[in-house]
């Protein structure tokens, strides 16, 4: 999951930036990339 849970209902209160999420039209694609960097203390 790349967005905050329940982001559609929280969007009016908090805006898109802190919540993530995307709305796609039929046939549109969303490509995302991420990296995991483990850090040990």
N, C-alpha and C positions, 0 to 999 in steps of 0.2 A: 504494500500500500504506500502510495507516495503523497498522501494528503492526510490531514487531520480527520479523525473519525467524525462524521456528521458535519462535514465542512459546508455542505449546501445550506444547512439551516443556520450555521454560524457566520456565513459570509456577510450578511448585512451588518452585523455588529462589529466584526473584526477586520473585514477587508480580505482581499485575496493573498497578499504577501505573507502574512504569518501562518496561513492555513494550507496553502498549496491547493492542489486539485485543478482539474481542467474539464471543460465541457467540449465534447467533440460532436460534430455533425455526422450524420450517417456517411460512412465511407472514409472519414478522416482517420489519420493514424497519429499516435503520439509516441515518440521515441525518447527514452530517457537513459542517462548513463550515471552511474555512481561508483564510488570506490570505498572499500572498507579498509581502514587503517587501524590495526590493533595497537593499543598503547598500554604498556605495563608500567605501573607505578613502583 
